Amino acid sequence: MKVLKIGAGALVALLALAVVGVMVMVSQANGRLERRWDDVKGVDVPVPWPLGDDELAALREQKKAELAAKGAVAGAGEAAPVPADADLLAGVDLAAIAKERALARGKHLIEARSGCLDCHGADYGGKVIIDAPPMGVWAAPNITTAGNTKDFTPADWDRIIRHGIAKDGTSATMPAIDYMAMSDQELSDIITTITAAPPVERPNIENKMGPLRGVLIATGAIPVAAELIEHKAGHAKVPPGDAVTTEFGKHVVSGCVGCHGLNLAGGPVPGGDPKWPEAANLTPDASGLAGWKAEDFRRVAREGKSKDGRELLEPMKSVSLAMRNMTDTEVDAAFLYLQSMAPLAKGEPAAP
């Protein structure tokens, strides 16, 4: 009996130490999330993105052709000359045209590449991402104009999307490493599209830090995006040209690093559901995409199936549904870039 009592006492002591250890790690996790980034100010990008010189030139040519055609009809086949100093765009609502084009680009980005709907819901009104006792509750907020973003400036949008910093200046759980390479124009297009959506009067779902999630954040197994991003790096004004090039492909796959790693070598998905398989190695290594052809990669994007015909599992199954909205150029450029990378072993950590 004495031995049993000693053993029981030791077990209780170990459990107590474990509980204290977890509590300490949860406190450390909260401390990391409460870190302030007041020196990161964000950029007030124009919203919507204004028309470029090439777009204005095209509109002038279009207007010139229209005026010439009208003159031809009025003159029984003879086109009236357009004065060289004529303001061809007088009376044209350039702001409306800019917004229309921004909405089209933003819609495509959101539905094909950004993953906004996966986390925030089809109406942007918020959605539960994880609800499991060990992990707690992790939910994306309502980002409509009736929700978290109602008082956002473009700089606030920039900080949360490309820097992972909340409006109050603390670290956000937003997976901003997927968007840190986003251009100013793309950021503006997404802001334009989301703020144009109908407001959703729905309160945010309360986030609750579970012990396992706290331990994973404290130990770095779940990264805090703001700590990984080089906040002074700056961003391109516009994205690379839409073409099957490694430059454009690199830009397209920059949104894959949250799951596949900063070097795209795959491994366990940080903070993902324990039931999820490891993220695939996207580099041309034997453990990754070595031997793949463009049509194999297109099959992932268009059919949600791997090279061997297997149906993809979550979360890639959901990602592939969005990939079906990507253009052929985006898909082929992404594959071209991935094949141009140096082969890395699966799960190989990114260079510091």
N, C-alpha and C positions, 0 to 999 in steps of 0.2 A: 504493500500500500504506500509505503514511504517513497519507493521508487516511482510509483505512478503519480504521486502528488508532485514530486520533483519534476517529472516529465511534463505534467500538465502545466505546472508553473512556468517551465521553460517555454512551452508552446504559447502560453498566454503572453509571455514577455516578447517572444518573436513576433506574434501577431500585433502586439502593441507597437513594436518598433516599425513593423511594416506599415501600419496605419499612419504613424507619425511621418514616416518617410514619404508616403503618398501625399499626405497633407502638405509637406514641405514642397514637393514637386508641383503640386497644384498651385501653391502660392507663387512658386517661381514662374510657372506658366502664365499666371495672371499678371505677374510683374513684367514679363516680356510683352504681353499684349497691351499693357498700360504705358509702355515706353512712349515718350513724346518725340515727335519729329518736327518741331516748330520751325526748323530751318529749311524745310522743304515746302516751298510756297505754291508750286503748281503753275501751270500756264493758262492764261485766259485765251484759249483758242477762239476764233470767231465762229459763231453758231447762227445760222448754217454757214458752211464753208463757202466763201465767195467764188464766183466764176473766175476761172483762170484766163490768161490772155488768149490762149488757143481756143477756148470755148467762146470768148467774146468775138474773136475773129471769125469763127464758124457761124455765129449768129448774124454777124454783119453780112457775110456772104449769102446766107440764107435770105436775109431781108432784102439784099440787093437783087437777088434772083426774083423774089416775089414782086418787087416794085417794077422790075424790067418786064415781068410777065404781064402785070396789069397794064403797063404802058403799051405793050404789044397788042393787047386786046383792044384797048381804046384807040390805037392808031391803025387798026385794020392790018396787023401783021408787022408793023414797024415798032420795035422796042424803043421807048423813050429813054434817053441817056440819064443816068443818075448823077447829079452834081457831085464833084469830087469832095466838096466840103460839107456834104449833107450828113447830118447826124442820123445814121441809119437805125440807131437803137433808141431814138427819141420816142417816149411813150411805151416802150417795152418794159414790162415789170421784171427786171433782172433779179430782184430779190426773190420773187416767186419761183422763177426758173431755178435759181440756186437751191432753194429749199426743196423743190421737187426732185432735183438730181441727188441732193444729199439724202433725202428719204429713201430713194431707190438704192443708193450705195449702202446706207446704214442697214436697211432691211436685209440685204444680201449678207452683210457681215454678221449680223445677229443670227440669221437662220442657217448660215453655212459654216462660219468659222469661229465666232466668239464664244458660243456656249451660254449666252445670257439667259436663254429660255430654260436651259437645263437646271439652273440654280434658282432663278427668280420667278419661274413659272411663265406660262404662255401669255398672261396678262401683266407681267412684271410686278404682280402684287405680293410676291414672297412665297417661299416654299420650304418645307422641311427637307434637309439633305440627309442628315443622320439623326436617328432617334433610337438609341440603344443604351441600356442602363450603364454599361461600363464606359461608353464614350460620352454619354449625356445627350443633349439636344443641340444640333447645329443647324440653324435655319438661315436662309438668305432673306434679307428684308424686302419690304415693299419699296420699290424704287420709282414708282410713278410720282406725278406731281402732287399727289395727295399723301405720299409717304415720306420716306427718309430724304428724298432729294428735293422737296418742295422749296427749300431755301438755298439750293446749291448754285454756286457760280460755276462757270466753266473750269476755273482753277480747282474747285472742290471735286468736280468730276475727274479731273486729271489726277489729283492726288490719290483718290480711291482706286481708279482703274489702273493707272500706269505705275503708281508708287506704293499701293497697298496701305494707304494712310487714311484714317477716318476723318470726318470733318472736324472732330475735336482735337485732331493732331496725334492720336494714339495709333498703335499698330492695328490694322484691320485683319480679319480672317479671309478677306477677299484674296483669291489666288492670283495676285497681280503679276507674278512672274510670267504668266501666260500672255500678258498684255504690255509688258515693259518695252517691247519693240514696236508698238503701235505708232503709226505716224500721227501728226497733228490733224490731218484731214480725216483719217479714220476715226479718231477720237471725237471730232466734231460731228461726223456723220452719225455715230452711235448716240451722242447726246441729242441730236436733232430728232432721231427716230424715237427714242424712249420718251422724251418730253412731249412729243406729239401724240403719244398713246393716251387713251382715255384714263383719267385718274381712277384709282381703285381705293375705295374707302374700306380698308381692311387693316387692322392693327398688326404689328409685327409679332411673329412667334418668338417667345422668350428663349434665348439661348441658355443652356445650362452646361457648365463644365463638369463632365464626368471624370472620375479618377483616372481612367485609362487615357483619356484625351489629355488630361493635365500632365501625366507622366510623359506622353509622347511629345507634347510641345516643349516641356522642360528639357527633355533629352535631345531635342532637335529632330526626332523622327518625323514629326510634323513641322515643317518649316514655317517660319513667320516671314512672309514675302518681303515686308519692308526691310528686313535685315539682309536680304540677299541681293537687293537691287542697288545698282550704282546710280544714286539719285541725281548726280551732277553730269551724267553722261549725255543728256540732251536727246532730242528725238528729231527724226526726219520730218520735214514739212508735209511731204506727200509720200505715198508708198511707191515702191519700185514699179516700173512699167508692167502692165499685165501681159506677160509673155512667158513662154516655156524656157526660162533661164534659171541658173542656180541662184541668182540674186533674188528673183521673185519667189522661187521655191523656198529659200531660207526664210523669207519674210512670212510665207504661208505657214511653215511648220514651227515658227516661233511660238505659236499658241499651243504646242504639244508638250512643252517642257514641264508643265505642272505635274503631269502623270508620268511621262517618259524620262524625266530628268533633264538637267541643264545641258547634258551632252547627248541626250536622246538614246542612252544605252539601256533604258528600261530598268526593271526591278520592282520591288514592292511600291504600290501607289501610296504616297505619303498621306496618312490620315484617312485612307480609303476603307471601305467596308471590308472586314476580315474575309468575307466570302469572295471578294474579287480576286481574280488571278493576277499575277504580276504583270506589269506593263511590259509590252514587247520591246525588244532591242530593235531600234529603227536604223541602226548603222549597218553597213554591208559586211558584217561579221558572220561567221558560220552559225553563231547563236542568234543572229538577227535576220537581216534581209539579203544575205548573200545568196546569189542564184535567182533572186526574184527578177521578174520582167515587168515592164510597164503595165501589161494586162493583168498581172497578179495584183498589183497595187490598185488598179482600177476596180478590180473585183471587190476589194475591201470597201472602197468608196461607194460603189454603185449597188452592190448586192449584200453587203454586210457579212461577207464570207472571207475566210483566210485562203491562202494559196492552195491548201489541200482540200478546200471545199467545206471546212467546218464552219458552222454558224458562230459568229463572234459572241463572246460573253460580255456581261456588264463589267465595267462601264463603257467599253468600246462599242458594244452593241448600240447604245444610245448615241454615241459619237458618230457612228457610221450613218445613222439616220440623218444627221446634220450634213455629213459629208456628201450626201446625195444631192444637196443643194449647191455644192461647189461646182464651178465651171470645169470643163475638161482641161482648160489651161492651168487652173489652180492645182488640180490633181496631178497632172503630168509634171508641172514645175516642182511640186513638192517631192515627187519620186526622184526627179533628176537631181535635186539637191541632196536627198538622203543617200543616193548612190555615190555622190561625189565626196562624202565624208570619209574620214579615216576609220577603218574597222575598229570597234571597241568590243571587249568582252561584255556580256550581259551584266548589267548592274555595276559596271565600272564607275567609280565616283568621278564627278567632274573635277578638273584640275582647279586648284585653289586660285 
